[in-house]
Amino acid sequence: MRLAIAYDVSEDANRRQVYRTLQKYGAWKQYSVFELEVNKTERVELEDELEKHIDPDDGDRIRIYRLCESCLDDISNLGADQPDEQSNVL
């Protein structure tokens, strides 16, 4: 299944861990946004791992969107090209 994941994480160390976890599963598309292709088991593992790296008391949150096949055909990119391997993760 294809997922789009957006995250807001306040602490630098936690944000780095979220970024590195997502990087293992998919492609960085935009600051704090990844797209990944995973199976059901990987999704459960991913969600479990991500939960370890956020602190809801600090306002941290991660939003996961499942992208259906027809949705993939309707993705548009406007503006600058997607980021290269560099990131703003500290």
C-alpha positions as CSV (number, residue, x, y, z in Angstrom):
1,M,0.0,0.0,0.0
2,R,1.2,3.5,-0.7
3,L,1.2,6.0,2.2
4,A,1.9,9.7,2.5
5,I,3.1,10.6,6.0
6,A,3.4,14.1,7.4
7,Y,4.9,14.9,10.8
8,D,5.4,17.7,13.3
9,V,7.9,16.9,16.0
10,S,9.2,19.6,18.3
11,E,12.4,18.1,19.7
12,D,15.4,17.8,17.3
13,A,16.5,14.4,18.5
14,N,13.0,13.0,18.1
15,R,12.6,14.6,14.7
16,R,15.8,13.0,13.6
17,Q,14.6,9.6,14.7
18,V,11.3,10.0,12.9
19,Y,13.1,11.1,9.7
20,R,15.5,8.2,9.9
21,T,12.7,5.7,10.5
22,L,10.7,7.0,7.6
23,Q,13.8,7.0,5.4
24,K,14.1,3.2,5.9
25,Y,10.7,2.7,4.4
26,G,10.3,5.3,1.7
27,A,11.2,8.5,-0.1
28,W,11.5,12.0,1.4
29,K,9.2,14.3,-0.7
30,Q,9.1,17.5,1.1
31,Y,10.0,18.9,4.5
32,S,8.3,16.7,7.0
33,V,6.6,14.6,4.3
34,F,7.4,11.1,3.0
35,E,5.8,8.7,0.6
36,L,6.3,5.0,1.1
37,E,5.2,1.7,-0.3
38,V,4.7,-0.9,2.5
39,N,2.7,-4.0,3.2
40,K,0.3,-4.4,6.2
41,T,2.9,-5.9,8.4
42,E,5.4,-3.2,7.6
43,R,2.8,-0.5,8.3
44,V,2.1,-1.9,11.8
45,E,5.9,-2.1,12.5
46,L,6.4,1.5,11.2
47,E,3.6,2.9,13.3
48,D,4.9,1.1,16.4
49,E,8.4,2.5,15.8
50,L,7.2,6.0,15.1
51,E,5.2,6.1,18.3
52,K,8.4,5.5,20.2
53,H,9.9,8.7,18.8
54,I,7.2,11.3,19.5
55,D,5.9,13.0,22.6
56,P,2.3,14.0,22.4
57,D,2.7,16.1,25.5
58,D,5.0,18.4,23.4
59,G,2.4,18.6,20.6
60,D,4.2,16.0,18.4
61,R,2.0,14.4,15.8
62,I,2.2,12.2,12.8
63,R,-0.5,11.9,10.1
64,I,-0.7,8.9,7.8
65,Y,-2.7,8.9,4.6
66,R,-3.3,5.9,2.5
67,L,-3.1,6.7,-1.2
68,C,-5.4,4.5,-3.4
69,E,-4.4,3.6,-6.9
70,S,-6.6,6.2,-8.5
71,C,-5.2,8.8,-6.1
72,L,-1.7,8.1,-7.4
73,D,-2.7,9.1,-10.9
74,D,-4.0,12.5,-9.6
75,I,-0.8,13.6,-7.7
76,S,0.4,16.9,-9.0
77,N,3.7,18.7,-8.1
78,L,3.8,22.4,-8.3
79,G,6.8,24.7,-7.8
80,A,10.4,23.6,-7.2
81,D,11.6,20.0,-7.7
82,Q,11.3,17.7,-4.8
83,P,14.3,17.9,-2.4
84,D,17.4,15.9,-3.0
85,E,18.9,13.8,-0.3
86,Q,19.7,16.8,1.8
87,S,17.2,17.7,4.5
88,N,16.5,20.2,7.2
89,V,16.8,17.6,9.9
90,L,19.3,18.7,12.5
